[in-house]
Amino acid sequence: MAFNRREILKTLAAAGALTTVPGLGQLAFAAPGGAPNGKILVVLFFRGGMDVLNFIGPANDAVYIDARPADLRLLDSGDKAGIAMDSDLAQGVDFRLHPEAAALHELYRQGDLAIVHATGLSNATRSHFEAQELMERGLAEEPKGNGVLGTEGGWVARLLHQMGSNGELVAVSTAGGVPKLLQGYPEALSIPDLRGGFGLPGGPSTQAVLERLYPAAGQPASFNPNVARGGRVALDAALRLNAALPKGPDGKVLAYQPEHGGAFEGDVGRSLETVARLIRMDAGLKVACVDMGGWDTHEGQAGRFKSLIHQLSGSLSTFWNDLSAYHDRITLVTVSEFGRRLRANRSGGTDHGHGSLMMVLGGGVAGGRLLGRWPGLQPQDLDERVDLAVTTDYRDVLTSVLKHRMGVAQVDAVFPGFHPGSGDPALFRA
């Protein structure tokens, strides 16, 4: 027997080997027709800082027109015109959506999608690492001294502790590891892709070796018992997930067919397909964290941005239409660490900015509206006179989601020390 040790360790890591909680070894899926009715939250993080002014922008604003070439802004006429948003966010401002986002606009038009503009951190940082760290931990700035208690891990981990666990597949990341959002919740799994199954390289032979290496609960281990227990949890999770995936006569996982057509495109599509599979398997999923990278567009932005928006729009539309039976349970919220500078640079791109936007898609969303408070783009209205200002703290949006959709009464336990600003952004129907 021969197998690649690195491949085995990669599989175990993807299955959540950093967890040391034995309860996950009892992972079980609901019986067909017995789907649980709990709420499901999907957090989609645009890594790199999305240029929201190239996604939804004020097409008739003279400052906006002067600051950017035509291929880096939304146009109000011509064959490449942006899609009219039909919004009353700011009087006299013609907000347009990127023309590659037609599928997203359909979700907006039918009332399933709401968008809050000019969101973000009150902290003025333009550092990817600092901004992402703060947002994933649910903060606006790093606590000083003793700081705010309970902020060591991610805000999603704190949410999950509030919601509790029944030993099911509760939290998943589709990245190659567990993000800061989930740190502090050791039962979280990393599952990047299910298209090729979730089995072990080497098949039954590898399984036999690993079952001896990581003994079942109650049996003695020949090394650190915490490591042994963590390895067994990951092994059990991988085997159970792989066994639950539908396979053909050749043993290969059947291609996933979205219920109402469409396609999952690019990396974000692969991730959303994974989440859709897990939801339809009724595995007990409560929270999924999805990353979409590529938004750090310092140069050559136009073509790259167009492709990213096309993938995002089509994949989100396919995801939502595929899960029509679960609409009342699902809420998807997007976040990005910051936006981009108002004025384009000389490399055909945009540099790190400040204000961003957030989208909320789901059952109960009072959609078809562009919400928030538009700060304007005059120099005196900009953050540091160069960037779109933040007028809605990102935690105001998340707080509304947790209260209205996830049934969390003690939101201060999820965002310690945070006091909502202008209040509920009116994202949901009464």
BANU-745676 format. One record per residue: x, y, z of N, C-alpha, C in turn; residue in three letters. Coordinates in steps of 0.001 Angstrom, whole numbers, plus 500000, padded with zeros to 6 digits. Layout:
% BANU-745676
XYZXYZXYZALA;...
% end
This chain:
% BANU-745676
500844498814500000500000500000500000500883501241500000MET;500518502216499159501265503468499108500288504618499051ALA;500559505656499799499725506845499730500575508050500100PHE;500069509219499708500802510463499904500400511083501232ASN;501331511151502175501033511668503516500521513098503448ARG;501097513914502563500662515306502461499209515401502025ARG;498803514537501066497423514562500611496465514150501725GLU;496862513155502522496018512750503640495852513889504630ILE;496946514541504963496865515644505923496049516798505381LEU;496144517036504066495318518089503462493847517746503593LYS;493500516482503354492106516070503465491615516232504896THR;492431515811505866492025515950507260491907517408507659LEU;492817518243507165492721519668507476491454520255506891ALA;491130519859505665489905520354505043488683519885505792ALA;488782518744506439487654518213507196487569518780508601ALA;488489519691508949488383520348510239489283519741511292GLY;490492519326510929491343518632511881491784519503513038ALA;491620520827512929492023521661514049491004521613515176LEU;489862520979514942488889520844516020489311519730516966THR;489036519911518254489340518874519242488107518531520056THR;486936518833519540485702518538520261485153517202519791VAL;485070516194520660484654514868520216483211514784519759PRO;482367515719520135480966515669519746480754515649518256GLY;481691516220517506481517516255516060481609514863515452LEU;482203513933516159482251512560515675480871511931515580GLY;479871512560516201478504512064516129477727512717515001GLN;478430513361514075477796514048512950476785513137512274LEU;475553513633512132474501512840511494473632513755510668ALA;473082513233509584472244514021508709470776513686508949PHE;469934514676508729468499514456508904467993513451507878ALA;466952512736508248466364511775507319465676512499506187ALA;465584511896504988464905512538503870463500512976504275PRO;463168514210503926461863514754504262461806515295505675GLY;462865515118506452462853515575507841463780516745508054GLY;463849517654507098464776518782507189464465519629508402ALA;465494520031509168465276520925510299464808522283509801PRO;464159523051510673463621524336510241464407525520510774ASN;465638525282511218466455526361511747466913527318510666GLY;467251528519511093467734529539510173469171529253509747LYS;469520529708508555470862529508507994471418530853507569ILE;472602531182508046473285532422507695474493532110506816LEU;474600532818505696475771532710504820476456534072504805VAL;477729534103505190478518535339505202479498535280504040VAL;479314536165503077480154536204501877481087537409501983LEU;482388537144502101483392538190502328484134538457501024PHE;484047539697500523484792540107499329486188540528499761PHE;487149539637499627488510539889500098489276540755499100ARG;489879541794499603490697542660498767490153544063498642GLY;488888544263499006488314545606498950487617545866497625GLY;486325545551497546485566545754496308485416547240495998MET;485595547602494736485349548979494295483841549153494123ASP;483172549541495205481713549617495161481223550725494242VAL;482056551728493972481649552799493051481697552344491596LEU;482324551202491355482293550576490032481199549509489958ASN;480598549219491106479525548230491205478156548914491229PHE;478002549885492112476797550715492170477254552153492361ILE;477081552953491332477598554312491390476597555351490904GLY;476834556621491247475951557724490850476281558202489446PRO;475662557600488456476073557787487068476034559230486600ALA;475161560055487167475022561441486702475740562448487585ASN;476580561986488491477305562883489392478534563440488687ASP;478636564764488604479725565404487866481086565095488474ALA;481177565026489795482460564711490452482873563280490118VAL;481941562387490151482183560977489819482670560840488379TYR;482017561545487456482387561492486037483788562037485833ILE;484122563107486534485440563720486389486547562853486985ASP;486215562051488003487233561307488745487639559997488084ALA;486842559512487124487086558177486597486887558116485090ARG;487688557279484415487419557026482994486136556220482852PRO;485586556196481670484290555555481446484281554079481820ALA;485412553372481658485393551928481936485515551604483423ASP;485644552626484284485710552401485724484555553073486470LEU;483515553428485741482333553990486394481086553488485678ARG;479947553782486282478676553383485702478170554499484805LEU;477739554131483600477275555084482604475756555141482602LEU;475221556315482241473761556454482212473174556357480810ASP;474019556092479811473534555958478441474538555158477620SER;474122554762476411475002554005475529474837552505475694GLY;475561551754474869475401550299474882476054549638476096ASP;476834550395476880477438549860478087476880550538479339LYS;475691551069479233475081551774480358474816550824481519ALA;474936551358482731474608550585483913473105550367484010GLY;472708549450484856471300549104485044470695550056486070ILE;469633550756485698468995551714486597468484551004487850ALA;468759551610489034468421550973490295467037551332490823MET;466396552348490254465068552754490741465118552961492247ASP;465965553902492662466228554112494081465970555557494473SER;465534555754495727465383557106496258466397557378497367ASP;467558556716497274468605556891498290469021558349498414LEU;469160559040497285469532560457497303468786561157496177ALA;468153562254496491467326562963495516468154563423494322GLN;467657563091493129468301563545491902469509562739491474GLY;469897561720492242471072560912491921470620559638491199VAL;471203559418490034470854558259489194471824557113489494ASP;471485556296490495472335555161490842472148554048489819PHE;473268553525489353473265552445488365474068551259488884ARG;473649550082488437474313548825488776475148548371487588LEU;476274547724487878477160547256486816476378546414485797HIS;476591546619484504475816545890483492475987544375483528PRO;477070543868484132477254542417484243476437541821485387GLU;475718542669486138474983542193487312473488542076487044ALA;473118541756485819471691541663485468470966540627486321ALA;471613539497486602470966538458487406470748538933488841ALA;471701539700489365471520540285490699470388541308490695LEU;470304542079489623469240543077489544467871542408489554HIS;467759541221488983466491540512489008466107540151490440GLU;467091539726491252466810539446492660466395540719493397LEU;467030541826493036466687543130493617465273543528493201TYR;464975543380491930463671543790491400462532542975492009ARG;462777541684492241461703540850492781461599540930494305GLN;462454541750494931462311542042496352463038541123497297GLY;463949540285496792464694539373497655466035539955498100ASP;466489541021497452467808541589497706467689543055498082LEU;468316543426499202468439544825499612469917545170499698ALA;470244546435499487471642546882499475471775548113500353ILE;472773548112501212473059549261502067474369549875501597VAL;474310551118501115475499551779500583476236552552501678HIS;477518552811501427478381553605502315478488552967503702ALA;478756551654503724478946550929504982480429550714505244THR;480765550293506447482147549932506722482570550198508143GLY;483878550325508317484503550559509612484544552042509934LEU;484294552375511206484536553753511627486027554025511737SER;486825552969511918488284553078511886488736553508510496ASN;489720554379510420490149554936509133491199554087508414ALA;491464552888508887492522552085508286492253551775506814THR;493343551739506040493295551279504648494150550027504479ARG;494441549348505568495230548113505541494306546914505425SER;494549546061504410493748544843504266493749544031505560HIS;494947543816506092495104542909507224494396543451508466PHE;494578544729508737493950545311509916492436545378509759GLU;491972545818508590490531545964508383489829544610508429ALA;490399543599507786489785542274507816489787541704509227GLN;490891541889509937490981541404511317489889542024512179GLU;489698543323512062488686544002512865487280543528512507LEU;487005543443511213485668543035510792485366541592511177MET;486334540720511079486095539328511427485908539146512928GLU;486515540007513708486349539934515156485167540766515644ARG;484519541507514727483354542284515109483683543556515846GLY;484814544170515496485293545367516178485370546547515215LEU;485616547732515787485924548908514982487363549344515193ALA;487909548992516342489314549278516626489829548261517620GLU;491145548105517670491749547151518582491569547635520014GLU;491038546787520916490858547215522303492178547619522941PRO;492131548657523754493321549143524466493334548565525877LYS;494520548250526377494633547727527723493881546430527877GLY;493014546365528879492190545174529078491147545032527975ASN;490825546163527314489955546140526153488549545674526456GLY;487881545197525427486525544685525543486600543172525694VAL;486032542666526754486090541231527009485333540455525930LEU;485836539291525604485126538411524682485347538706523217GLY;486450539361522868486684539715521465487868538972520863THR;488323537909521515489525537235521033489272536507519710GLU;488150535856519569487854535104518365486988535888517407GLY;486297535166516514485473535812515507484043536033515976GLY;483373537005515359481986537286515771481047536146515381TRP;481353535430514296480511534290513930480643533181514971VAL;481850532974515496482034531981516561481203532351517784ALA;481183533632518139480381534060519293478888533870519013ARG;478473534130517770477082533884517382476722532416517566LEU;477593531527517120477317530097517202477213529628518646LEU;478012530192519524477900529845520940476547530287521488HIS;476032531412520992474699531864521401473613530917520893GLN;473806530399519684472783529558519059472807528128519578MET;473952527654520017474051526293520515474225525288519392GLY;474531524042519776474802522977518802474122521692519235SER;473679520927518252473072519622518517473932518485517983ASN;475230518729517845476114517694517332476000517482515843GLY;475412518457515127475279518341513687476403519115513004GLU;476340519165511685477293519950510909476845521409510988LEU;477311522135511964476760523443512300477402524569511499VAL;478719524577511390479430525708510777480478525218509803ALA;480519525872508642481429525467507573482076526695506954VAL;483344526566506619484039527539505784484379526864504473SER;484187527583503356484545527001502064485946527421501630THR;486664528132502491488060528475502210488936527265502526ALA;490222527397502273491148526296502526491453526089503991GLY;490930526927504853491115526808506289489970527512506986GLY;490032527558508298488984528212509080489359529679509278VAL;488530530623508818488871532038508918488719532565510345PRO;489233533763510563489111534411511869487648534503512314LYS;486724534668511368485301534724511697484862533569512577LEU;485429532376512348485006531164513032485952530742514146LEU;487034531466514339487976531076515377487350531277516748GLN;487471530259517574486795530247518859485615529298518868GLY;485305528726517704484254527710517622484891526457517026TYR;485411525574517865486256524477517374485531523430516550PRO;484199523432516510483481522439515725483350522831514257GLU;483868524007513885483776524455512497484627523577511587ALA;484119523338510379484831522547509380485177523407508174LEU;486278523088507530486635523689506254486343522685505151SER;485416523054504253485026522162503154485049522980501864ILE;486177523058501187486283523909499998485467523430498802PRO;485336522106498625484739521608497384484225520195497602ASP;483032519921497103482472518575497200482301517924495840LEU;482776518572494779482550518045493432483239516705493214ARG;484385516513493833485100515248493692484895514331494870GLY;483904514624495696483679513838496901484507514368498050GLY;484395513694499175485144514113500358485816512907501000PHE;486223511984500141486848510767500639488326510936500898GLY;488936509884501357490353509895501693491184509389500513LEU;492304510034500215493184509501499178493713508133499591PRO;493608507181498699494032505830499041492886504924499413GLY;491685505529499606490485504749499843490509503938501122GLY;489955502706501096489824501875502303491154501592503001PRO;492236501473502221493534501190502842493973502346503728SER;493822503565503208494158504736504003493240504851505213THR;491962504577505000491003504641506103491413503691507232GLN;491816502484506871492205501500507888493402501995508692ALA;494375502599508000495564503112508696495176504236509649VAL;494341505158509152493972506310509970493090505911511147LEU;492258504891510965491429504439512083492269503823513190GLU;493402503225512823494323502715513845495139503854514443ARG;495489504821513591496285505948514076495475506838515004LEU;494191507034514658493296507879515459492178506988516002TYR;492377506351517147491402505389517665490092506056518067PRO;489033505248518110487715505747518490487714506141519957ALA;486712506902520320486595507369521702486592506179522666ALA;487321506335523764487389505276524762488549504334524570GLY;489211504389523414490359503541523160491633504355523378GLN;492683503723523919493913504470524207494638504895522929PRO;495235506086522993496046506588521881497514506492522241ALA;498349506335521226499780506181521472500498507520521491SER;499763508638521381500376509965521405499383510934522030PHE;499656512208521941498836513241522579497346512971522370ASN;496584512769523436495170512407523268494338513490522592PRO;494685514769522774493948515845522100494144515773520589ASN;495384515517520172495664515383518737494938514169518178VAL;494984513063518920494311511842518472492810512061518346ALA;492228512760519339490792513012519306490427513920518133ARG;491240514951517896490992515848516772491073515141515442GLY;492060514259515295492187513493514059490999512576513838GLY;490491511980514929489347511085514787488084511852514395ARG;487917513025514967486756513864514630486782514216513147VAL;487959514640512667488084515000511256487841513795510353ALA;488374512647510747488185511427509960486707511061509886LEU;486022511072511029484589510739511039483797511694510153ASP;484121512980510250483390513973509453483587513729507966ALA;484827513470507561485110513229506143484359512000505640ALA;484356510923506421483702509693505996482188509863505904LEU;481598510541506864480153510702506871479685511607505733ARG;480417512688505509480061513576504404480177512855503069LEU;481272512118502896481482511432501631480407510371501401ASN;480008509684502463478991508642502322477633509234501957ALA;477372510472502383476069511085502133475940511670500739ALA;477056511872500046477003512454498704476473511429497703LEU;475535511818496844475003510870495846476060510506494812PRO;476157509209494509477190508722493593476563507855492510LYS;477252507766491391476819506927490296477312505513490455GLY;476997504623489481477433503220489546478946503064489618PRO;479673504051489074481135503974489112481724504469490423ASP;480869504881491364481344505354492656481718506817492685GLY;481650507497491539482010508902491494480808509776491882LYS;481114510900492512480057511815492932479344512364491703VAL;478020512312491735477245512832490617477371514344490533LEU;477409514846489320477474516299489114476242516951489731ALA;476469518078490372475373518780491027474531519511489991TYR;473234519352490081472322519995489143471445520991489891GLN;471688522293489721470821523281490364469368523071489959PRO;468479523211490914467087522832490707466416523605489577GLU;466753524866489415466096525679488392467087526174487332HIS;468110525377487066469080525736486046470079526761486550GLY;470782527373485603471826528313485965473154527603486124GLY;474173528379486490475516527817486628476236528479487792ALA;477023527665488504477922528176489528479273528430488855PHE;479685529701488796480862530068488017482020530523488899GLU;483226530148488504484425530605489187484545530044490595GLY;485500530592491347485736530129492715484536530390493610ASP;483910531553493455482750531840494297481607530884493970VAL;481477530495492713480456529531492341480713528170492950GLY;481964527735492941482313526456493563481946526471495047ARG;482251527589495712481953527694497146480457527700497408SER;479706528466496623478258528522496823477598527195496473LEU;478151526477495509477635525145495204477834524217496396GLU;479007524304497031479269523489498216478244523776499304THR;477974525063499544476990525433500569475603524934500187VAL;475243525088498911473931524618498452473786523110498654ALA;474825522351498329474789520899498534474520520567500004ARG;475262521236500899475132520944502324473747521302502843LEU;473195522397502347471846522782502769470834521740502314ILE;470951521319501072469979520351500537470194518944501098ARG;471362518681501686471589517409502369470983517409503766MET;470453518567504206469843518683505540470806518200506623ASP;472026518734506560473083518306507481473095519084508779ALA;472130519993508973472099520786510197472882522068510111GLY;473250522498508903474068523692508735473356524933509270LEU;474081525723510058473562526989510576474290528200509993LYS;475589528078509821476376529205509310477408528696508319VAL;477524529388507187478579529107506201479333530398505922ALA;480644530328505930481499531472505613482152531223504258CYS;481917532152503330482401532028501956483284533222501636VAL;484427532972501019485326534035500576485272534174499063ASP;485372535421498588485567535689497168486692536697497053MET;487812536268496516488976537136496401489063537819495052GLY;490156538557494843490429539178493557490028540628493443GLY;489575541250494549489035542609494469490087543696494676TRP;491331543323494867492388544325495101492912544821493757ASP;492141545683493112492335546031491698493104547346491533THR;494387547295491829495230548494491683495529548815490222HIS;495436547823489363495745548053487953494883547144487078GLU;494662547581485835493895546781484893492547546346485439GLY;491852547258486095490646546869486816489473546491485917GLN;489267547204484839488016547093484077487670545655483702ALA;488597544948483069488329543585482631488174542621483786GLY;489049542741484773488985541857485933487682542060486700ARG;487318543314486879486106543625487637484867543097486914PHE;484834543276485625483711542770484832483543541271485021LYS;484642540533484981484596539083485145484121538698486540SER;484634539394487558484237539095488931482743539340489146LEU;482241540458488629480822540767488800479959539748488062ILE;480403539320486884479661538308486127479559537007486934HIS;480691536564487502480698535336488297479835535481489543GLN;479967536610490223479202536848491445477705536872491162LEU;477310537634490171475893537805489866475246536476489460SER;475876535775488525475314534509488067475275533454489154GLY;476335533380489966476406532348491000475420532610492128SER;475277533883492527474303534199493578472877533924493104LEU;472602534271491852471280534006491304471000532505491254SER;471977531723490807471810530271490750471606529698492146THR;472387530173493102472277529723494494470873529972495032PHE;470371531174494838469069531540495387467932530762494710TRP;467990530655493415466937529935492695466985528432492970ASN;468182527904493169468337526487493457467686526111494789ASP;467715527029495747467266526728497104465906527333497401LEU;465023527323496421463715527962496589462932527368497763SER;463127526097498049462405525463499153462926525908500519ALA;464068526588500525464695526990501784464695528507501983TYR;464012529248501122464087530706501179463731531277502545HIS;462764530704503206462354531236504503463420531052505572ASP;464385530183505296465417529879506296466748530582506033ARG;466991530987504796468323531468504410468407532984504427ILE;469519533502504976469900534909504827471369534949504447THR;471680535623503367473064535800502926473420537273503038LEU;474543537570503674474996538949503828476436539061503329VAL;476733540141502623478084540346502095478787541459502858THR;480104541379502863480924542402503503482266542460502791VAL;482891543620502779484253543777502259484989544724503189SER;486299544546503317487017545297504351486994546806504137GLU;486927547235502883486775548651502548486462548763501066PHE;486162549982500620485962550224499202487261550710498567GLY;487145551394497448488324551902496746488248553420496653ARG;489354554008496307489437555461496180488479555978495100ARG;487916557166495340487027557770494342487757557967493022LEU;488932558571493070489653558892491835490482557703491375ARG;490358557354490108491145556267489543492621556626489514ALA;493489555617489557494925555881489473495386555826488015ASN;496688555953487797497215556006486435497479554627485836ARG;497157553581486604497384552209486128496085551528485718SER;495066552325485489493781551743485105493102551010486229GLY;493365551435487468492764550783488624492394551790489690GLY;492140551290490869491792552138492002492537551648493234THR;492893552564494109493653552216495304492727552077496515ASP;493308551670497640492521551407498844491732552640499254HIS;490452552420499527489588553516499941488972553255501293GLY;487713553683501448487089553573502765485670552998502665HIS;484670553809502339483291553345502325483061552197501353GLY;482220551243501773481906550065500965480389549952500869SER;479893548752500641478454548480500707478246547058501165LEU;477016546743501586476650545399502006475348545015501326MET;475264543770500909474038543236500324473443542212501278MET;472128542185501343471419541197502159470378540524501272VAL;470521539211501129469640538409500290468972537365501169LEU;467642537247501083467038536195501874465553536346502091GLY;464991535349502764463595535367503118463321536467504125GLY;462231537179503931461882538256504844462560539569504547GLY;463485539597503581464161540850503234463179541793502534VAL;463153543019502988462350544051502315463218544628501198ALA;463327543861500122464288544153499068463804545150498040GLY;464591545258496981464299546213495930464579547645496339GLY;465430547814497358465725549155497858467215549322498096ARG;467693550524497843469056550930498146468971551762499415LEU;469537551243500500469370551827501827470645552505502309LEU;470554553085503505471679553785504099471527555283503956GLY;472631555977504078472645557434503878473787557772502930ARG;473442558351501786474453558698500788475186559957501241TRP;476512559887501418477245561048501938477566562101500888PRO;477502561724499602477902562629498531479378562507498214GLY;479766563072497072481151562936496601481874564270496464LEU;481281565330496960482003566596496989483202566462497931GLN;484288567185497660485504567024498487485243567106499980PRO;484392568033500408484127568188501839483308567032502415GLN;482682566219501539481870565094501995482650563792502049ASP;483827563776501467484620562549501378485402562300502658LEU;485712561049502918486580560705504035488007561091503678ASP;488623561919504523489965562453504263490035563132502898GLU;488889563594502412488743564336501160489116563523499914ARG;489162562181500063489532561343498914488649560108498723VAL;487948559673499768487234558395499702485760558547500065ASP;484935557647499535483546557566499969483504557385501482LEU;482738558225502157482653558165503612481766557010504063ALA;482001556539505283481161555519505902480064556210506702VAL;478807555908506390477692556484507137476900555431507909THR;477162554144507655476520553058508395477581552068508840THR;477727551893510134478660550909510671478234549508510202ASP;479189548723509750478878547383509227478148546540510263TYR;478378546816511549477736546035512611476261546391512767ARG;475859547582512324474430547902512330473667546950511414ASP;474245546683510243473608545763509295473596544351509862VAL;474731543907510396474813542555510950473893542395512155LEU;473797543418512982472910543368514142471459543166513705THR;471053543879512650469697543725512130469466542294511647SER;470456541730510951470339540352510460470190539375511631VAL;471026539544512659470998538599513771469694538689514561LEU;469201539900514755467963540072515508466748539558514747LYS;466641539973513497465425539695512740465405538330512069HIS;466592537775511787466621536526511024467173535336511797ARG;468116535583512712468739534472513410468187534289514816MET;467285535164515230466647535018516530467574535221517703GLY;468600536060517540469569536309518607469149537547519377VAL;468789537357520633468346538485521454469530539250522037ALA;470583538546522426471733539179523074472828539465522046GLN;472575540451521201473553540781520166474806541386520772VAL;474695541980521966475881542559522601476896541479522984ASP;476456540214523066477392539128523313478144538745522050ALA;477591539094520895478248538829519619479183539978519246VAL;478734541203519516479545542407519252479750543166520560PHE;480651542676521426480845543303522733481253544771522608PRO;480614545611523399480966547018523424480381547852522311GLY;479627547221521397479050547972520283477672548499520654PHE;477449549764520347476158550395520558475654550862519204HIS;474553550263518705474040550626517380473887552127517225PRO;474236552598516019474221554034515760472854554556515383GLY;472632554716514083471386555304513600470222554336513698SER;470486553122514180469407552166514394469264551160513264GLY;468175550476513296467869549402512361467760549944510937ASP;468519549395509984468429549889508613467160549473507856PRO;466159548947508553464875548572507946465051547606506784ALA;465807546565507037466128545581506002465054544530505819LEU;464191544343506807463291543195506788461833543619506895PHE;460998542774506313459571543013506384459065542755507802ARG;458060543478508204457495543311509537456813541966509669ALA;
% end
